[in-house]
Each structure stands twice: as structure tokens, then as C-alpha cells.
Amino acid sequence: MKSFFLYLLFALLLNGCGGGTYQDPERYDSQSIEIMKKHALRGFDYHAVVHSSSSYESPYVYSHTSFEKAKKDGLNDCGRKYKNCYVYKLKYLGHDPHVGFIYDEASEKILKTKKQKKLKSTTNVETKSESPKKELSFKEIMTSYFGSRDLDEIEGLWGYRRDNEKEARIYLIIKSDDYLYKEIVIYHPVRKFEGEISTRLVKKINENSYKTKATWLNDGVADERDGTIKIIDKFKLKFETDRHCYSSEKECLKAGTFYKKKIWPSKTYADDAKLTQDQVETLKDLLD
């Protein structure tokens, strides 16, 4: 009888030690990103952060060649240990040896398209055995990012050129799952910036203005400063960045203002004629 009570006490102690406290997965976001980077170096760009409401461990990162495969692996593995398993976050994070880490799938598609065009222009060798692949039109490329949905006024390709630079800077503004919109660098005189997120539109101030977080380099390390974007009209944006001080030992960044013009979608007859949306719809009905 005495040995039975000792066994029961030992079992209770084990259960008590295994309880722990629930770990909020948001606390581990930065650690998860570092794990994703390691997996991306091995060619796995699609990541699922899987957790359980009954787990007292930190969440696990599962990576694969698609979100579906990453989710399946993660939920199956978690289900062997815990109940109530769920996918906390899905994230694309890839790697290109010429660019570095890519944090956005749309950026990765754009970079691939640019590389294919560059490769085609630098080679003169034709192989008869391989049938040439059809090159996507500009419209088809844009459709692959935006789909068939109607674009918001601020979405599309935007660009500008500084007076002291020979090449223009081109950006893509698109809706974001993590904030309102994101601005991705498509073409830049500094090539390493291409594919990176330049500006995050984090809050809508009014119908024509947004609060932003703009990316800047601080001694080679990416940092952010506050700013605003104002829609002047359909084809012109005003960017303003606040004065920003990294530390008392460095010279502060001055407040700045610059403008970007829309490259795509381009102007239509309705834009030139300054038709209202109701007038545009009426015109469409008449033409149909």
C-alpha cells in the first residue's frame, strides 16, 4: 500500500511540473523570423508558425515550398503533442544570392521577371531543342499581383527621379495583410534595395492622407522614420518625412518632401475628361 501512495505522489508531481504557462506566440515574432531566414537559405520560402492553446512551449516554424505543405506539416506535428493546434501566422520569406532576403512574395515575382529579361538580353545562344516560353505581357504581370479586382486609388506603379541621379526610382504600392498598404522597391539606382519594402502605410488620417513608416539606412542598418503620404490627385502623391534623430551623437535627418507620379495604371479618356465615377459607369453601360 505504501508503494502505491508513493507512485501516486510521483505521478502528481510529474503532472504539476508539466503544466507551465501559455506562451503568447507574438512574443516570439523576431525569433521566428530568424528561423525562417535559416530555412530560406535551404530553399524553403513558405513558412507557417504553428502553436496550440494548450501548449506552454514557444511556437514552432514549419517551412516548405508552399503554404499548404508548411501548414500540413505543422498541424500534423503539433497534433501529435497537443490539442487545439492552430496556424498563428503564414509568412513568405525567401532568399536570393544576389539580393539577400526577400520579405514579400510579390517582390520575388518581380525580381524573377527582371532576371529573366536580363538573361534573355545578355545571351545570343539559341537552342532548337527547347521550345521558347511565352513571355508575359506587362498587363499579365500586373494581373498576377493584383488579380482582377478593382485597384484602390493609391495602388499601382509610382516613380520619380532625383536631380542628381540618372536612373528613376520605381515602386509598387499594393494592399498588405500586415498593415494598410506596402510600397515595394521595383527599380532603384542602389540595386540591393530592389525587392525590399520602402514604406509602410500604417494608418488612414483622412480620405487623402496616410501615416507612414519609411525605411532609411542608419550606418548600413535599416531603420524607420515617421511620415505621411498625401494623395494630390489620381496620378500624384506627396511624400513627407519627419525630422528624425538616431542619437545625440549623430546629426539628425532633416524633414523632407518629394513627389511621385503614377506610371500604371495609365490615364484613360475618363481621367483626361475628368469624368466622375457615376459618369464613368454610365459610359460603360452605354458602350456595353
C-alpha positions as CSV (number, residue, x, y, z in Angstrom):
1,M,0.0,0.0,0.0
2,K,2.8,2.4,0.9
3,S,4.5,1.8,-2.6
4,F,1.1,2.6,-4.2
5,F,0.9,6.0,-2.5
6,L,4.5,6.8,-3.4
7,Y,3.7,6.0,-7.0
8,L,0.6,8.2,-6.9
9,L,2.6,11.1,-5.4
10,F,5.3,10.8,-8.1
11,A,2.6,10.9,-10.8
12,L,1.1,14.0,-9.4
13,L,4.4,15.7,-9.2
14,L,5.1,15.0,-12.8
15,N,1.8,16.4,-13.9
16,G,2.4,19.5,-11.8
17,C,5.8,20.1,-13.4
18,G,4.4,19.7,-17.0
19,G,1.9,22.5,-16.6
20,G,3.9,25.6,-17.3
21,T,2.3,28.8,-18.6
22,Y,0.8,29.5,-22.0
23,Q,3.3,31.3,-24.3
24,D,1.9,34.1,-26.4
25,P,3.3,33.5,-30.0
26,E,3.5,37.2,-30.7
27,R,6.4,37.4,-28.2
28,Y,8.4,35.1,-30.5
29,D,7.9,37.0,-33.8
30,S,11.5,38.2,-34.1
31,Q,12.9,34.7,-33.2
32,S,10.5,33.1,-35.8
33,I,11.9,35.5,-38.5
34,E,15.4,34.3,-37.7
35,I,14.4,30.7,-38.0
36,M,12.6,31.5,-41.3
37,K,15.8,33.0,-42.7
38,K,17.7,29.8,-41.9
39,H,15.1,27.7,-43.7
40,A,15.0,30.2,-46.7
41,L,18.8,29.6,-47.2
42,R,17.9,26.0,-47.8
43,G,15.2,26.8,-50.4
44,F,12.1,26.8,-48.2
45,D,10.4,30.1,-48.7
46,Y,6.9,29.5,-47.4
47,H,6.5,29.4,-43.6
48,A,3.8,28.5,-41.1
49,V,4.1,29.4,-37.4
50,V,2.1,26.8,-35.6
51,H,1.0,26.8,-31.9
52,S,-1.5,25.3,-29.6
53,S,-3.7,27.0,-27.0
54,S,-2.8,24.2,-24.6
55,S,1.0,24.4,-25.2
56,Y,3.4,26.0,-22.8
57,E,6.3,25.9,-25.3
58,S,7.2,28.6,-27.8
59,P,5.6,28.3,-31.3
60,Y,7.3,26.2,-34.0
61,V,8.2,27.4,-37.5
62,Y,7.5,24.9,-40.3
63,S,8.8,25.8,-43.8
64,H,8.2,24.2,-47.2
65,T,7.8,25.0,-50.9
66,S,4.2,26.2,-50.4
67,F,1.9,27.4,-47.6
68,E,-0.3,24.4,-47.8
69,K,2.6,22.0,-47.3
70,A,4.0,24.1,-44.4
71,K,0.6,24.2,-42.7
72,K,0.1,20.4,-43.2
73,D,3.5,19.5,-41.7
74,G,3.0,21.9,-38.8
75,L,-0.5,20.9,-37.8
76,N,0.3,17.2,-38.1
77,D,3.4,17.5,-35.9
78,C,1.6,19.7,-33.4
79,G,-1.4,17.4,-33.3
80,R,0.8,14.5,-32.0
81,K,1.6,16.5,-28.9
82,Y,-1.3,18.9,-28.2
83,K,-4.9,19.5,-28.9
84,N,-6.3,22.8,-30.2
85,C,-3.4,23.3,-32.7
86,Y,-3.7,26.3,-35.0
87,V,-1.7,28.3,-37.5
88,Y,-0.7,31.6,-35.8
89,K,0.9,33.1,-38.9
90,L,1.7,32.4,-42.6
91,K,4.7,34.4,-44.0
92,Y,6.7,34.4,-47.2
93,L,10.4,34.9,-46.6
94,G,12.8,33.9,-49.4
95,H,16.4,34.4,-50.3
96,D,18.2,35.4,-53.4
97,P,22.0,35.2,-53.5
98,H,22.2,38.5,-55.5
99,V,19.7,40.5,-53.4
100,G,19.5,38.9,-50.0
101,F,16.4,38.1,-48.0
102,I,13.1,38.8,-49.7
103,Y,10.2,39.5,-47.3
104,D,7.4,39.7,-49.8
105,E,6.2,37.2,-52.5
106,A,5.2,40.0,-54.9
107,S,8.8,41.3,-54.8
108,E,10.1,37.8,-55.5
109,K,7.9,37.6,-58.6
110,I,9.1,41.0,-59.9
111,L,12.7,40.1,-59.3
112,K,12.3,36.8,-61.2
113,T,10.7,38.6,-64.1
114,K,13.6,41.2,-64.2
115,K,16.2,38.4,-64.1
116,Q,14.5,36.5,-66.9
117,K,14.5,39.6,-69.1
118,K,18.2,40.4,-68.2
119,L,19.2,36.8,-69.0
120,K,17.4,36.9,-72.3
121,S,19.1,40.2,-73.3
122,T,22.6,39.0,-72.4
123,T,22.6,35.7,-74.2
124,N,22.8,35.1,-78.0
125,V,22.7,31.3,-77.9
126,E,19.5,29.8,-79.3
127,T,18.7,26.2,-78.5
128,K,16.4,24.5,-81.1
129,S,15.6,21.6,-78.7
130,E,13.9,23.8,-76.2
131,S,10.6,25.5,-77.2
132,P,10.7,29.2,-76.3
133,K,8.4,30.1,-73.3
134,K,5.9,32.8,-73.9
135,E,7.0,36.0,-72.2
136,L,4.3,37.6,-70.1
137,S,3.0,41.0,-71.1
138,F,3.2,43.9,-68.7
139,K,-0.6,43.7,-68.2
140,E,-0.3,39.9,-67.3
141,I,2.5,40.6,-64.8
142,M,0.4,43.3,-63.1
143,T,-2.7,41.0,-63.1
144,S,-0.6,38.3,-61.3
145,Y,0.0,40.7,-58.4
146,F,-3.4,42.5,-58.2
147,G,-5.7,39.8,-59.7
148,S,-8.9,41.0,-61.4
149,R,-10.1,43.2,-58.5
150,D,-10.5,47.0,-58.8
151,L,-7.5,48.8,-57.6
152,D,-7.7,51.4,-54.8
153,E,-6.7,54.9,-55.9
154,I,-3.3,54.7,-54.3
155,E,-2.3,51.3,-55.7
156,G,-0.2,50.8,-58.8
157,L,3.3,51.7,-60.0
158,W,4.8,55.0,-58.9
159,G,8.1,56.7,-59.7
160,Y,10.3,59.7,-59.6
161,R,13.9,60.7,-60.3
162,R,16.2,62.8,-58.1
163,D,18.1,65.6,-59.9
164,N,21.5,64.1,-59.1
165,E,20.6,60.6,-60.3
166,K,20.5,59.3,-63.9
167,E,18.1,56.5,-63.2
168,A,14.5,56.7,-61.9
169,R,13.2,55.0,-58.8
170,I,10.1,52.9,-59.4
171,Y,7.8,51.5,-56.6
172,L,4.8,49.2,-56.4
173,I,2.1,50.1,-53.9
174,I,-0.2,47.2,-53.0
175,K,-2.5,46.2,-50.2
176,S,-0.9,44.4,-47.3
177,D,-2.0,41.8,-44.8
178,D,0.1,43.3,-42.0
179,Y,-0.9,47.0,-42.5
180,L,-3.0,49.0,-44.9
181,Y,-0.6,49.2,-47.9
182,K,3.1,48.5,-48.6
183,E,5.4,50.2,-51.1
184,I,7.9,47.8,-52.7
185,V,11.1,48.9,-54.4
186,I,10.9,47.7,-58.0
187,Y,13.8,49.6,-59.6
188,H,16.5,51.7,-57.7
189,P,19.9,53.1,-58.5
190,V,21.1,51.1,-55.5
191,R,20.3,47.6,-56.6
192,K,20.3,46.0,-53.2
193,F,17.2,48.0,-52.3
194,E,15.2,46.2,-55.0
195,G,12.6,43.9,-53.7
196,E,12.6,45.5,-50.2
197,I,9.7,47.3,-48.6
198,S,10.4,51.0,-48.7
199,T,7.3,52.5,-47.0
200,R,4.5,51.0,-44.8
201,L,1.2,52.8,-44.8
202,V,0.0,52.1,-41.3
203,K,-2.9,54.4,-40.6
204,K,-5.5,56.4,-42.6
205,I,-5.7,60.0,-41.5
206,N,-8.5,61.0,-43.9
207,E,-9.7,60.3,-47.4
208,N,-6.5,61.7,-48.9
209,S,-3.7,61.1,-46.3
210,Y,-2.0,58.2,-44.6
211,K,0.6,57.9,-41.8
212,T,3.7,56.0,-42.9
213,K,6.8,54.3,-41.6
214,A,9.6,55.0,-44.1
215,T,12.7,52.8,-44.3
216,W,16.1,54.5,-44.1
217,L,19.7,53.3,-43.7
218,N,21.4,54.1,-40.4
219,D,25.1,53.1,-40.8
220,G,24.1,50.4,-43.2
221,V,21.3,49.1,-40.9
222,A,17.6,49.5,-41.9
223,D,15.7,51.9,-39.6
224,E,12.4,53.7,-39.8
225,R,11.1,57.2,-39.5
226,D,7.6,58.6,-39.4
227,G,6.0,60.4,-42.2
228,T,2.8,61.0,-44.3
229,I,1.6,60.4,-47.8
230,K,-1.0,62.7,-49.3
231,I,-2.9,61.9,-52.5
232,I,-2.7,65.1,-54.6
233,D,-4.8,63.6,-57.4
234,K,-5.1,60.2,-59.1
235,F,-1.6,60.5,-60.6
236,K,0.4,62.4,-58.0
237,L,1.5,61.6,-54.4
238,K,3.2,63.9,-51.9
239,F,5.6,62.1,-49.5
240,E,6.7,63.9,-46.3
241,T,9.1,62.5,-43.8
242,D,9.6,63.9,-40.3
243,R,12.8,65.1,-38.8
244,H,14.5,62.1,-37.2
245,C,17.3,61.7,-34.7
246,Y,19.0,58.4,-34.2
247,S,21.0,59.5,-31.2
248,S,22.5,62.6,-29.6
249,E,25.9,61.7,-31.2
250,K,24.7,61.8,-34.8
251,E,23.4,64.6,-37.0
252,C,19.6,64.4,-37.3
253,L,17.9,63.6,-40.6
254,K,16.1,66.7,-41.8
255,A,12.4,66.7,-42.7
256,G,11.9,66.0,-46.4
257,T,9.2,66.4,-49.1
258,F,9.1,64.8,-52.5
259,Y,6.5,63.8,-55.1
260,K,5.9,60.6,-57.1
261,K,3.9,60.2,-60.3
262,K,1.8,57.2,-61.3
263,I,3.2,55.1,-64.1
264,W,0.5,52.4,-64.1
265,P,-2.5,52.2,-64.4
266,S,-2.1,55.0,-67.0
267,K,-4.5,57.8,-67.8
268,T,-7.7,57.0,-69.6
269,Y,-10.2,59.1,-71.6
270,A,-12.3,59.3,-68.4
271,D,-9.3,60.8,-66.5
272,D,-8.5,63.3,-69.2
273,A,-12.2,64.3,-69.4
274,K,-12.4,64.5,-65.6
275,L,-15.5,62.3,-65.5
276,T,-17.0,61.4,-62.1
277,Q,-17.3,57.7,-61.1
278,D,-21.1,57.8,-61.9
279,Q,-20.4,59.2,-65.3
280,V,-17.8,56.5,-65.9
281,E,-20.3,53.8,-65.0
282,T,-22.9,55.4,-67.3
283,L,-20.4,55.5,-70.1
284,K,-19.6,51.8,-69.6
285,D,-23.3,50.8,-69.7
286,L,-23.7,52.7,-73.0
287,L,-20.7,51.1,-74.5
288,D,-21.8,47.6,-73.4
